[in-house]
Amino acid sequence: MNSQVAVLRTRPDRVVADYGRLLHLVKVDQVLPREQDLILKLNLSWTKYFPACSTQPWQLDGVLTTLLADGYDRGRLFPVENKTVVTDPVAGCRNNRWEGVLRRHGLPFIPLPDVEWVVHRFRTPLLRLNDIFPEGIEIPRMFVGKNVLHLPTAKTHGHSVTTGAIKNAFGGLLKEVRHYAHEFIHEVMVDLVLMQRELHPSVLAVMDGTVMGDGAGPRTMRPREGNLLLASADSVALDAVAARIMGFDPLEIPYLRMCHERRLGAVDPRDIEIVGDVEAAATRLGFATGRSLVIWGDQLIRRGPLRPFKRVLLHSPLMVWAPFASNVYHDLLWYPTIGRARIRAFAATGWGRLFERYR
């Protein structure tokens, strides 16, 4: 299976224009025809801003600048994001500086909790999600039959090793109780690829690697300047290339290996054509996935010695303790201390200065 992934080097002073170059390299007008509705699926991993955690404002700006200049109709563009038990999409839109970008481009922000959700009976056999949600998988009605453009960042993840284009669908196609799927996250990632094939005529993913997340992602990370942009119509190939750049062997990451075995996308580098700054794809950053205290505790309950208490702790009214504990750890303990020091260091970089200009 031969797939194409575009990779470009970039700098803060030209990143919006470079997003245009990136989209034209992957022939955006052919992948996502202008006459069809297009969902722009943002990525919110934290209501607060933290570098590399969520869709960057220049990422959204670069994509919208290009689409509108290329003749896409504002009325056919739908920027969306969902909530989790620990994130607020409206506050996240404001804190991550998407709000000003969308306003300037004349587009609304659509919080997915506000749209109609329906049970969708997938014809495609799924690996896990039908068992996790036996009453039926609810998805936003607006997703059916529309194209989608994903806007992930390149980062590690304590549950899935890396996260990017594929997992960005996790926040769009499943409701806030999607944390039930963490126990089988790699199989669920394969399900997300299968579901999107059935739902969307076309999928394109545009990944920001200007600042990447290393360590205990998707929140408590060490921001690392990557100065890269990536895009592909093959989300599997894009995640594989990003994983390799971060320093991982994609075939050793279970969700990518399972996609490779099922021929759902290209993972082997021999099956991937790099376009753009070809030598940039040979970057190896030496990242290592860690686990935050919250993910460590979650895995103790779902797969470790506390598993006998899983139903009581995570699938009953008592589970309110989990988002409370997550918010205390992330927002009240980690962010004002370790996180604040990392944000200060980021603020002194060119990307940090660019972020401050998005208000």
C-alpha positions in Angstrom: 0.0 0.0 0.0 1.6 3.3 -1.1 0.6 6.4 0.7 1.9 10.0 0.5 2.8 12.0 3.6 3.9 15.7 3.2 6.5 17.0 5.7 7.7 20.6 5.8 10.2 22.4 7.9 8.8 25.7 9.2 9.5 28.8 11.4 7.2 31.1 13.4 7.5 34.0 10.9 6.2 31.9 8.0 4.2 29.1 9.5 0.8 30.3 8.2 2.1 30.4 4.6 3.8 27.0 5.1 0.5 25.5 6.0 -0.7 26.6 2.6 2.3 24.9 1.0 1.6 21.8 3.0 -2.1 21.6 2.0 -1.2 22.1 -1.7 1.4 19.4 -1.5 -1.3 16.9 -0.5 -3.7 18.3 -3.1 -6.3 19.4 -0.6 -8.8 20.4 -3.3 -8.8 16.9 -4.7 -8.9 15.1 -1.3 -11.6 17.4 0.0 -13.8 18.7 -2.8 -15.0 22.3 -2.3 -18.6 21.4 -3.1 -18.9 19.1 -0.1 -19.4 20.0 3.6 -16.2 19.8 5.7 -15.9 19.2 9.4 -12.7 20.7 10.9 -12.1 18.5 14.0 -10.0 20.4 16.4 -8.0 18.7 19.2 -8.5 19.7 22.8 -6.5 17.7 25.3 -6.7 20.3 28.1 -9.0 23.2 28.7 -6.0 25.2 29.7 -3.3 26.1 27.1 -0.2 24.0 27.3 2.4 23.8 24.4 1.8 20.8 22.1 -1.2 19.7 24.0 -4.0 20.9 21.7 -4.5 22.3 18.2 -2.2 25.4 17.9 -3.8 28.7 16.9 -1.4 29.1 13.9 -2.4 25.6 12.8 -6.0 26.5 12.6 -5.1 29.9 11.1 -2.9 28.4 8.4 -5.5 25.8 7.4 -8.4 28.3 7.3 -6.4 31.0 5.5 -5.6 28.4 2.8 -9.1 26.9 2.4 -10.8 30.3 2.2 -8.2 31.6 -0.3 -8.7 28.5 -2.4 -12.4 29.2 -2.7 -14.0 27.0 0.0 -17.4 28.3 1.1 -17.5 29.4 4.8 -21.0 28.0 4.9 -19.6 24.5 4.3 -16.9 24.6 7.0 -17.8 23.4 10.5 -15.1 23.8 13.2 -16.0 21.4 16.1 -14.7 19.9 19.3 -16.2 17.7 22.0 -16.0 17.6 25.8 -14.6 15.0 28.1 -15.3 14.5 31.8 -12.4 16.9 32.4 -12.5 19.4 29.5 -14.8 22.2 28.5 -14.7 22.9 24.8 -16.0 26.5 25.0 -13.4 27.5 27.6 -10.8 25.5 25.7 -11.6 27.4 22.5 -10.9 30.6 24.3 -7.8 29.5 26.2 -6.2 28.0 23.2 -6.8 31.1 21.2 -9.0 29.5 18.6 -11.8 31.9 19.3 -10.0 34.9 17.8 -8.8 33.0 14.7 -12.4 31.7 14.0 -13.8 35.2 14.5 -11.3 36.7 12.1 -12.1 34.1 9.4 -15.9 34.6 9.9 -16.6 31.1 11.3 -18.4 29.9 14.4 -17.1 27.3 16.9 -19.5 24.4 17.3 -19.2 22.5 20.7 -20.3 19.0 20.0 -22.3 18.6 23.2 -24.7 21.1 21.7 -25.4 19.1 18.5 -27.7 16.1 17.9 -26.2 12.7 18.7 -27.8 9.5 17.3 -27.1 5.8 17.6 -25.3 4.7 14.4 -25.4 1.0 13.5 -22.1 0.4 11.8 -22.1 -2.2 9.1 -18.4 -2.6 9.4 -17.4 -5.3 12.0 -15.6 -3.5 14.8 -13.0 -4.9 17.2 -14.2 -3.6 20.5 -16.6 -0.6 20.5 -19.7 -2.7 20.0 -18.9 -4.6 23.2 -18.0 -1.5 25.1 -21.2 0.3 24.1 -23.7 -2.6 23.6 -26.6 -0.2 23.7 -25.2 1.4 20.5 -22.5 3.8 19.5 -23.7 7.4 19.6 -22.1 9.8 17.1 -23.0 13.4 16.1 -25.6 13.2 13.3 -23.8 16.0 11.5 -20.7 13.8 10.9 -22.6 11.4 8.6 -21.6 11.9 5.0 -19.4 14.9 5.6 -15.7 15.1 4.9 -13.4 15.6 7.8 -10.1 17.5 8.3 -8.3 16.6 11.5 -6.1 19.1 13.3 -3.9 17.0 15.8 -0.6 17.8 17.3 2.4 15.4 17.5 2.8 14.1 21.0 3.1 11.0 23.2 0.3 9.5 25.1 0.4 7.4 28.3 -2.4 5.0 27.0 -1.6 4.7 23.3 2.2 5.5 23.2 1.7 8.2 20.6 -1.4 10.1 19.5 -2.2 12.1 16.4 -4.5 11.8 13.4 -6.3 8.6 14.3 -7.0 9.3 17.9 -8.3 12.8 17.1 -11.4 11.0 15.9 -11.8 9.6 19.4 -13.0 13.0 20.6 -15.5 13.4 17.7 -17.1 10.0 17.2 -17.6 9.1 20.9 -19.4 10.9 23.8 -17.7 12.0 27.0 -17.9 8.5 28.4 -15.3 7.4 25.8 -12.9 6.9 28.7 -14.5 3.5 29.0 -12.5 2.6 25.9 -9.1 3.3 27.5 -8.8 -0.3 28.6 -8.7 -1.4 25.0 -7.4 1.8 23.4 -5.3 0.1 20.7 -8.2 -1.9 19.4 -10.5 1.1 19.6 -8.0 3.1 17.5 -8.4 0.5 14.8 -12.2 0.8 15.2 -11.9 4.6 14.7 -10.2 4.0 11.3 -13.0 1.6 10.3 -15.8 3.9 11.5 -14.4 6.8 9.5 -14.2 4.8 6.3 -17.9 4.1 6.6 -18.9 7.7 7.7 -16.8 10.1 5.7 -16.3 10.3 1.9 -12.8 11.7 2.5 -10.5 12.3 5.5 -7.4 14.5 5.6 -5.2 15.1 8.7 -2.9 18.1 9.1 -0.6 17.6 12.1 1.3 20.4 13.9 4.8 19.4 14.8 6.1 23.0 15.5 6.2 22.1 19.2 5.9 18.4 20.0 5.0 16.8 23.3 7.5 14.3 24.9 7.0 12.2 28.0 3.8 11.8 30.0 1.3 12.9 27.4 -1.2 14.1 26.4 -0.9 16.8 29.1 2.0 16.6 31.4 4.7 16.7 28.7 8.0 18.4 28.0 7.5 20.7 25.0 10.1 20.1 22.3 10.6 22.3 19.3 10.1 20.2 16.2 9.6 23.0 13.6 7.7 20.6 11.4 4.3 20.3 9.7 2.9 17.1 8.4 -0.2 16.1 6.4 -1.7 13.1 4.7 -5.0 11.6 3.4 -3.8 8.4 5.1 -4.1 8.9 8.9 -2.3 5.6 9.6 0.7 6.7 7.5 0.7 10.1 9.0 0.8 8.7 12.6 3.5 6.2 11.5 5.7 9.0 10.1 5.1 11.2 13.2 5.9 8.3 15.5 9.2 7.6 13.6 10.2 11.2 13.8 9.5 11.2 17.6 11.8 8.2 17.8 9.5 5.2 17.9 9.3 2.1 15.7 5.7 2.4 14.4 5.4 -1.4 14.0 6.0 -1.8 17.8 3.0 0.5 18.6 0.0 -1.9 18.8 -2.6 0.3 17.1 -0.3 1.0 14.2 0.8 -2.6 13.9 -2.9 -3.7 13.9 -3.8 -1.2 11.2 -0.8 -2.5 9.2 -1.9 -6.1 9.5 -5.4 -5.2 8.4 -4.1 -3.1 5.5 -6.0 0.0 6.8 -3.1 2.3 6.0 0.6 2.4 5.3 3.0 1.9 8.3 6.1 0.3 6.7 8.3 3.2 5.4 8.8 1.3 2.2 5.1 1.9 1.5 5.1 5.6 2.3 6.2 8.4 -0.1 7.5 11.5 1.6 6.9 14.8 -0.3 8.1 18.2 0.6 11.2 18.5 2.8 12.1 14.8 2.4 15.1 14.8 4.6 13.0 16.2 7.5 11.2 12.8 7.8 14.6 11.3 8.8 14.6 13.3 12.0 14.7 11.2 15.2 14.0 13.1 18.4 14.4 10.3 20.9 11.1 10.8 22.7 9.9 8.4 25.4 6.4 7.8 26.5 5.7 8.3 30.2 2.6 8.1 32.4 1.2 10.9 34.5 -0.1 10.1 38.0 -3.6 10.1 36.7 -3.0 7.7 33.8 -0.9 5.4 36.1 -3.9 5.3 38.5 -6.3 4.7 35.7 -4.3 1.7 34.4 -4.0 0.3 37.9 -7.8 0.1 38.0 -8.5 -1.0 34.4 -5.6 -3.5 33.9 -3.8 -3.8 37.2 -4.3 -5.0 40.8 -7.3 -2.8 41.4 -9.2 -4.3 38.5 -11.7 -6.1 40.8 -12.9 -2.6 41.8 -13.2 -1.3 38.2 -17.0 -1.3 38.0 -17.5 0.4 41.3 -14.7 3.0 40.7 -15.3 3.8 37.1 -18.7 2.6 36.0 -21.0 3.6 38.8 -22.2 6.9 40.3 -19.1 6.8 42.5 -16.9 7.5 39.4 -17.2 11.3 40.0 -14.1 10.9 42.1 -12.0 10.3 38.9 -12.6 13.6 37.1 -12.3 15.4 40.5 -8.9 13.8 41.2 -7.8 14.5 37.6 -8.6 18.2 37.9 -7.0 18.5 41.3 -3.8 16.9 40.0 -3.6 18.5 36.6 -5.1 22.0 37.2 -4.3 22.7 40.9 -1.0 20.8 41.5 0.9 20.1 38.2 0.0 23.1 36.1 0.9 25.9 38.6 4.2 24.3 39.4 6.0 22.0 36.9 3.7 23.2 34.1 4.2 26.9 34.8 8.0 26.5 34.6 7.7 24.7 31.3 5.3 27.4 29.9 7.8 30.1 31.0 10.5 28.4 29.0 8.2 28.0 26.0 7.2 31.7 26.2 10.8 32.7 25.5 10.9 30.8 22.2 9.7 32.0 18.8 6.6 29.8 19.1 5.8 31.2 22.5 6.0 34.8 21.2 3.8 33.8 18.3 1.2 32.3 20.7 1.1 35.7 22.5 0.2 37.4 19.3 -3.0 35.3 18.9 -5.4 37.2 21.1 
